Amino acid sequence: MAENQKTTEIAYLPPAAPPTNHGHTVAAWFTMIGIMLGAVVAAVGVVIPAVWLFWVGMGVVALALVGGLVLRNMGYGQKQVSR
């Protein structure tokens, strides 16, 4: 190749940068607060030996996960990048 001859490189870039809100959505907040509350309730159930209270805490965690999924599907989660 001669010194004055230039080549170009093709860059395959995505059409747009993905959103960078890092989970600052209603669905994410609802899910994490619910999980933390459920974990606290379950921990109290372990500290004061109350098996029923532990399972109530686990139920709160499960409800928070389902609620977060519902909120995400309703459009309150992070927007998906179409490819």
Secondary structure as UniProt FT lines:
FT   TURN            3..4
FT   TURN            22..23
FT   HELIX           26..47
FT   TURN            48..49
FT   HELIX           51..71
FT   HELIX           72..76
//
